[in-house]
Amino acid sequence: MSKNYQPLAKAIIEDVGGQANINSLVHCATRLRFSLKNDEKADKAKIEALDGVVTVNITPTQYQVIIGNEVAHVFDAIIAEGVTNGDVDDSATETSAPKKKQGVFGQIVDAITACMTPMIPALTAAGMMKVILSLATTFHWMATTSPTYRILDIMGDSAFFFMPLLLAINAAKRFKVNTSLAVVVVGIFLHPAFTAWVTSGKAISFLSMPIAPDTYAATVIPALLTVWLMSYIERGVDKITPSALKIILNPTLVLLISAPLALIVIGPLGSYAGAGLAWIINLLQGRLGFIMVTFLAAAMPFIVMTGMHHALTPIFLSTFAATGHESLILVAQVCSNLAQGAAALAFGLRSHKPSVKSLATASGISAIMGITEPALYGINLKYKKPLIGAVIGAGVAGLYAGIVGVTLYVPQNSFMAILGFSGDKGIANVINGIAMMVIALGTSFIASFIISGKQDRAQVATTETQKAEAPKEAVKSTVAEA
């Protein structure tokens, strides 16, 4: 029969000054580590007198309540009371309110979003390093054999090479797994000894069970599946280990169970899934490329509204890992982002309101640089007509890109993608890529300018009519009252 930790949790919350005095809470192997607004409001003597509390340790940055082996259960009980979990982002803060039920697909999308979103800055920085290298080789600024070039190349590759570790950290927070253990287990995929064993071509096995000779650098799915499975293993192990031995047995058993499963089963499955996705994308690009790029480019604003664009990230990253280039999802995103920006700029040019003009200009430039939310929600979706212009421009540009087979060799979804068209396809791909961008910008700007202009004039005319009729209505009202 499981112990009820809720009374202890409530008592601790009350004795540290109440929930209003708690900024956040994290825990380690034995301690609850509070970040309090005011340490003076906490009653150290009362906390230490509680049954289940060992002692209290106060540091300059944390108010530490030492629990012992049961700390994880007490932590969960406190979090259930609505205290902010410091191990997760503010956007994912847990509350005591009941969670809305979601379907399996919604849960998968949410999980992928939670794991991929924190990686965006790292991927952006790594992508920009690739852009710099592309410029360096295009304009012959430095030789590819120079030390500076090699260091920049390492900087650009690091985020992609160690992507499984980044995912392990984020997934550990999402699936409530010990972060250090998640990194250790996933880190085995990237261990130099393991990768050297794989490249040697010699058979690999564990307890006579064969291990697939796969490399996992820059992969997405194996790390996500591994940490997800670890969440069940960790909870299962916790249920069967004696309380006095949890601090030793729990991490040891989790590692002993998770690592072999990751290498023997999950890793290969994830690799096959990633390769399968890349194969499907290549098939669609080869057979229905112009249709798929057109559809994705035109539909991208609505995909962003649902949050599904984050779910597309593992797909194009898997394609990049397998082929070194991409000509569907990122190409469609470039078309859509540029179209969104141009549509907002056109609406701003048509608008007679200084505040709208300023917002449209700033958000339009932001969208062209890859951040579309301000333009999408602040202008295009709000006024509707610019969104139509953006969809038209993105669709036309996507159709052109699909027909000529525009390919990106650098993971970029903004105007900076102009530097990512240089690759195996040569100068023709660069010219077609630039043409695609011009079409996206020009078509959406013209379409939005025409459509939004009519809407804007209609709004102005309506406003003027209302102003003109206001005195008449006032006279009628006065006469009626008399």
N, C-alpha and C positions, 0 to 999 in steps of 0.2 A: 504494500500500500504506500503510495507516494506521500511525502510530507507536504503539508500546506505551508508555503513560505510567505503567504500574503500578509498575515498579522505582523511578522517581523519586518517586512518591506514597508508597511504603513507606519510602523513605529519609528523606523530609521528616517523616513521622509519627514515625519513630524519633528523628530529631534534634531535634524540638521537645519531646521528653520522653516520647514514647509516647502511645498513644491515651488512656490513663488521665489524661494531663495536659491533654487538649483538651476544653474545654467545647463549643465549636461552631466552625464555619468558614463564612465567606462570601467572596465575591470581587467585585472591580470589574473594570475593563477590563484591568488588568495585574497586580494583586496578589491573593495569597491573604491573607485577613485572619483570623488565628486569635484566638480568645478562649481564653487558656491559664489553667489554674489556678495555675501558678507559672512565671513567665518565666525564673527562674533555672535551671530544668531544661533549657531549650533551649540548644543549642550553636550559637551564631551562626557561628562560624568553619567548622564542618563543613557547615552549611546552605549558606553562601556558596560553599563548595568544590564543591558538587554541580553536575554538568553539566545545565544547564537552569534554574538559578537565577541571577538577575542580582545581587541583593543582598538584605539584610535591613534593614527599618526598624522600630524599636521605638517605639511610642507608649504613653501611659499606659493606654490601653484595649485596644490590639490589638498582636499580634505579626505584622508584615506581611512576607511573603515575596514579593518581586517576581519575577515569572516573565516577563511580557511578553505577546506575542500568543497564546501557547499556554495562557494561564492557565485558560481554561474547561475544557480537556481535562485538565489536571492536577487541577483542582478536582473534576471528575467522578470521576477515578481515586481521589482521596483519600476522597470520599464513599462510593465503592464498597467501601472498606476498613472501613466501619462508623462513620466519623466523623460527628458530628451536623451536619446541614445547617442553618445559622443562618437561611437564607432561608425556612424552613418552620416551621409550628407544632410544638411539642414532640410533639403527638399524631400528627404525620405524619413524625416522625423516621425517616430511612432507616437500615437496617442491612444488614449483609452477608448476612443470611439470605435464601434464595431466596423470592421472592414467590409467594403462592398464585395459581393461575390462576383468573380470573374470566370469566364470560360477559359479553357486550356490555352487557346490561341492568345487571348489577352494576357494571360500570365506569362506566356513565353515572350511576347513582345515587351512587356514590362521588365522582365528579367534581363533581356538583351539590352534594352535601353539603359537600365541601371548600371550594367557592366560596361557598356561601350561609351556612354556620355562622358564620364570622367577622363577617358583616354583622348578626347578630341584635341585638347591643347598639345599633347605629345605628338599626335599624328600630324597636326598642323605644322608644328615646328619641324618635324622630320621631313614633311613634304616640302617645306620652304628650303631646307638644306638641299634637297634634290633639285629644286628650281635654281638655286645658286650654282650647283654643279653643272646643270644644263646650260646656264649662261656662260659659265667658265669655259666649257668645251666649245660652245657655238662661236664665241668671240675670241677664242684662243688666249684667254687670260692666264691660264696655267696648264701645264702638262698633266696628264692623268697619272703620271708616275711621280709627280712632285709630292713631298711630305705634306704640304698644306692641303692639296687635293685629297690625299688619302685620309687625313684626319677629318675633313669635311664629309667625306664619304662614310666614314665610321659614324659620325654624328647623325647623318641622315638614315643610316641603316639601324642604329641602336634601338629606336622605338619599335621598329618592325621586327627585328630579331628577337627582342625581349618582350614582344607583345603577349605571349602566354603568361609571363610573370605579372604584367600590368593587369591582365584579365583576372589572374588568380587573386590579386588584392581586392579588386572591385567585386568579384564574384563571392569572395569570402564574406564581405559585408552584406551582400544581397542575400546569401543563403545561410547566414549566421554560422559560419565556420571559423575556427581559429585561423587568423590571417597568416601567422608564421608557418603553421602546418600546411596550409594551402600553397604557400610559396615554395616550401620544401618539396612537396609532392610534385607540383607542376615543374619545379626547377630541375627535376630528374630528366625531364624531356630534353633540357638544354645542356645538361652536364657535359663538359668536354670529353670525359671518358666514355660516356654513352654515345655521343655523336661520332667519336673516333672509332668506336666499335662498329657502329652502323656503316661508316664509310669504308671500313676495312673489308667488308663483304663476308666476314665470318659469322657463323650461326650464333644467335643470341637466344638464351633460354633462362627460365627461372623455375626451379624444381621440376625440370624436364618438360616444362610447358614452353613452347616456342613464343618468342617475342618478335613481332614484325619489325624489320629493319627500316623504320621510317625516321625522317628528321622532322622536327616540330617547330623550328624557328619560323616566326611570322605566321603561325597558324592561330586559329580562333576557336574552332569547335572543340578540339581535344581538351583545352584548358577549362572551358565552360562546363563540359560534361563531367570532367574529373571533379571539380569543386562541387558541382551539384550532387554527385554521388557521395562525396565526402560528407555532405550535410546529413545524409541518412546514416552513414557509417559512424559519424561522431555521436549522434544521438543514440544509436544502438549500443555502442561501446559504453557510453555513460550509464546506461540502464543495467548493465551486467557487472560492472566493476565495483568492488567494495569502496565505501566512502573514504576509508583511511588510505587507500592506495590509488585513488583517482589521479592525483597529481603526477604519478609515475606511469601508471598503466594506460590511462586514457590517450595521451599523445603517442605513446609507443605502439599501442594496438592500432590506432588510427593510421599511423605511418605504415605499419606492417601489412595492413589490409588494403589501404588505398593505393599505395605505390605499385604493387604487382598488378592490381586490377587496372590501373591506369596504363601500364605498359603493355599488358597482355590483351586487354579487351577494349578499354575506352579510347586509348590513343589511336589504334588502328581504325576503329569505327569512326572516330572524328576525322581522321585523315581521308578515309573513303568518302565520308559525307562532304568534306571540303572539295575533294577531287570531283565528286559527283556534281556539286553545285557549279564548279568551274566548267565541267563538261556540258551541263545543261545551258549555261550562259553562252558558251562557245557555239553550241548547236543553234540556239535562238538567234545569235548574231549572224551565223552563217546562212540559215534558212529564212528567218523572219526579222533580220536585223533592222531594216528600215521601219517595219511596223512597230517593233518593240521599243525602239528608241523614241519614235514619234509618240507612242502612247505614254511611256514613262515621263518624257519631258512635259507633255501637256498635263498629265495627272499629278506631277510632283507637288504643286501647292496643296492639293487635297491629301496627298500622302503625308505631307508635313503636318497638316492639321490633326491627323490621327496619331502622329508620333511614329508611324510606320517607317519613316526614313532611317531611323536608327536600326531597325531590323534589317535594312538593306546593307548596312555596313559590313557585317561578317561575310556577306556574299561577295561584294567586290574586293574585300581584302583577301578572301580565299582565291579569287581569280588572279589577283596580283601575285600572290604567293606561288601559284601554279604556273602562270604564264609570263609574268613580268609586265603585263599591260592590261588595259581594260577599255572596252568600246561600247558599253551599254549603260550601266547605272551612273557612273561618274560623268559620262558624256551627256546623258539626259539631265543630270543635276546642273551641269554648266549651262546648258541651254535654258533651263528653268530659272536659275538664279539671275542670269543676265537679263532674261526677259522680265522678271519681277522688278529688277532695279530700273530698267528702262521704262516700264509701265508707270512706276511711281514717279519717276522724273518727268514724264510727259504730263501726268496729272498735276504735278506741282507747277509746271509751266502754264497750264490752263487755269489753275485755281486763282481766285481773286482774294483769297484770305491769306494774309502774311503768315499766320501760324501753320496753316495747312501747307503752304508753299515751302516753309522751312522744314517741316517734318518730312514732306515728300522728297525734298532734295537730300537730306541727311540719310533717310532710310533707303533711298534709291542707290546712293553710293555704297552704303553698307551691303545691300543685296548683291551688287556687282562684285563686291569683295568677298562674297560667300555667306554673309549673315542675312538671311531673308526675313526673319520673323518681324522686325520693325516695319518693313515694307508690306509684308503680307497682312499682318493684323492691324497696322496703323493706317494704311492707305488702301491697298488693293482690295482686300476683303471688306473693309468698312464701307467703301464707296462702290463696290461691286463691278462697275464698268471697267476700271483699270485691270481688274483680275481677268476679265474676258480678253483684254488686249494682251496680257501676259501669257495666257493659255494659247492664244493664236500664235504669238511670236515663238514661244517655246516649241509648239507643235511643228511649225514650219521649219525651224532650225533643226529639230530632231529628225524630221523627215529627210532633210538634206544630209545630215550627219550619217543616218542609217544607210542611205543610198550610196554614198561615197566611201563609207567605212572609216569614219574618223576614229582614231585611236589615241588614248592617253597613256603615256609612259611614266607619268608622275601622278600620284594620288592628289589631285586638286579639283575643287568644284567651284572655282571663282574665276575672275578675270586673269589671275596668275596662271591658270591652266594654259595660257598662250605659250608658256615656256615648257609645257609638258608634251607637246606634239612631236617633238624631235625624237626619232627612234628608228626602228628597222624599216619602216615604210618610207623613210626619206623625206625630201622636201615637199613632195606631193601631199603628204599627210599634214605638214605644217600649213600649207596654203589652204587646204580644205578645212582644217581646224579654225584658222582665222576667219575664213568665209562663214563657217557655222556661227561663230561668235558675232560677226557683223550682222548676219541674218537675224539672230536672236535679239540683238539690241535694236536694230533698225525696224524690223517688222512689229515688234511689241510696242516700240515708241510711237510709231505712226498709228497703229491700231488704237492704242490707248489715247493718243492725242485726239483722234477723231471722235471716238466713242465718249471719252470723258469730257471732251469739249462740249458736246451736246448736253450731257448731263449737267455740267457746270452752268451753262447758259440757262438751262431750264430752272436750276435752283436760284440763280440770280433773278430771273424773270419772276419767279414765284415770290421771292423776297420783296422785289420792287412792287409787285401787285399788292402784296399784303400791306406794305407801307402806305401805298396810295389809298387803299380801301379802309385803312385804320381810322382816319378822321371821319369817314362816312358812317362807319359802324358806331363810332363814338357819338355822333350826332343822333343816330337812330336810337341809341341807348338812352341818351339824355331826354329825347322827346317822349320815349316810352315811359321813362320814370316820371316825367312831368304829368 
